[in-house]
């Protein structure tokens, strides 16, 4: 493994425990004191911090994966109102959970959340475990989330290292770690474990989260307000912009798609996606290629173009053209005999209860209004 080099000569690598210990002895204590003092004054007022309940920590951490705090807060509050305990959520209807998650994105997290709480009920008598090995066996929980749960909910000295924490320690040590590199994250984890205070591990991890989210930003960090700048090697050497190491972003492929909202009377045709794969279990309208048998039926129709929407996934981009097709037939008219319909017709009241992917929500909501007036 290639070593990463610190500005003052210390070299960090997975095998270099001496270097971690040396740096921790030199800087760890003062960083911990300064960071926690700042956190006591400036901690963000977040709803999941009011009660150190493992269920609430689990819920918030899964929601926060790849999603900003401001976006998560209203979803978190609504979830707790609907399912205030782990047992409540474990017994929830899958579609109701997906509906409550609608618009938050990355829907696999909702399915992982359900799988995780149900596994806790089945395998741990409804009590979230505190051991890392047990936590890592739950769906959706990786090393970072396990560390957050163990430190925040159980007060254990466990590191919670995500991309933000890698960035903070990359600058503190002037080391060219890459946030997306798993080996680098584990090197940072080793370092954090050397400096995390055993009496306040949860606060320390949350302080690092706040520091990375509000001050030690990827672009234009607010170094003048940083509580640990006196121990930051990158700040000392005026090289903050060099850290962390920036891996060139891979260009995402673009898919052009056409979404058809096919209506007859006060009904619209919808399909449920498979239980596995992209947007699993969500509802959608028809896509152009799948609706060709219908369009060849020859029924009279009024077509309305709805413009184009852009949606960015982690691995690709959709450019979706919207087309509403109002069939001028009786609502009781059936598809042609040769058309095997995998979907169904729904009215506006049912339509608004179905979980849809974020890219289609606005068209769905507009259609609910339109169909309600038919």
Phi, psi and omega in degrees: 000136180286133180285153171255139188254130176273151186298330183266013174106343178287135180249127181257135173206171181299335183263357190263065181295330179297318180296318179297314181297319180298313181294318182297318179295324184282321189237338190301315183298312182291324178296316180299314181297312182294320183292315180290326177296317176295319180297320179298329180272326196235010183303139177294141178274094184247139188300329182281356178269352184286331180226127182274060181265127182305322179298316181291324177294315178301312181300312182294319183293321178291323177293327184280350179297116177062023182221140183286152183303314183300327179288324186286323190310308181295326177294316180301314181296318180293321178300315182293327176293321183278322181227081187291342180231164178300320180296323177298314182291321180299329180267007185285156174286134183304315183294325178295322179291316177298322178296316179294333179276348188308128180095344180280339176081172180047062189295343176300334178295322179294318179292321177296320179300313178299315180297321182293312183291328177290325176293324177298319179294315186284325188252342185228024176057032176081007181249120179298127182287158179256351180281140182298317182300315179294319180295320182292344177278351178275141181301137175084357182252117175252194185297319181296308182297321177298317179296320179296315180296314184295320183279316186281314185276329186244357178068027180267146182284068181249136178283145175235094189252112172244191182299324179296318181290323175301317180298315180300311183284335173298320180282320179302321184259356185054050180245136186276060173284153174250125183303328183275353183275118183298320179297320178293320178300321181288330173294317178295322178301316178302320180291316180298320180297338178282336188244350183294128182286129184294339182272341181218055184293321180295315178298322180297314179295319179291327176296319176298320178299314181294320180299314180291331184274336187241337185234305183275065187283157178301317177241141178053057178297148183266071186297330181297335181258006186284127182288344183243020184296334180292343178250011184265114182294324180293320177294317181300324182260012179053042183232026184304321183295342181281345188236145355286176178295131184260108176284130181304132180290136178279132181293132182275137176293147181251129177249127174269126181226155176237120180261129181250121174261098187263121182239156167215119187061231180263021182243154175229148182271129179229160178228149175259130180289158179302163182284354179228152178098192184300130177055037185303134174080355180275162177263158180204169173273192181275148172260152190305316183293323181284341184261004183303318177302321178295315184293338179274002182288340177084012179288144177294143184208154172250128184250135179230121178282136185250005181089193185235141175242149179243132179226130183256119171266176178293333188240355179195172181236135174256132166249111190247118173271133181258136179222118176267129180239107178266109180285130180270061180226166176296139180304337180275356181295132181265163175298161171303150184303328185279354184264113179274102188275114178276351184254200179205165178263135179226152175269178185297324181296317178286322183304318184286350177267349185275138177284124180243154173294152186305322184297336184254359187298315183297317177296320178300312182296320178296323182289325175304315180296314182296316182290332180293340181264358181284000000 
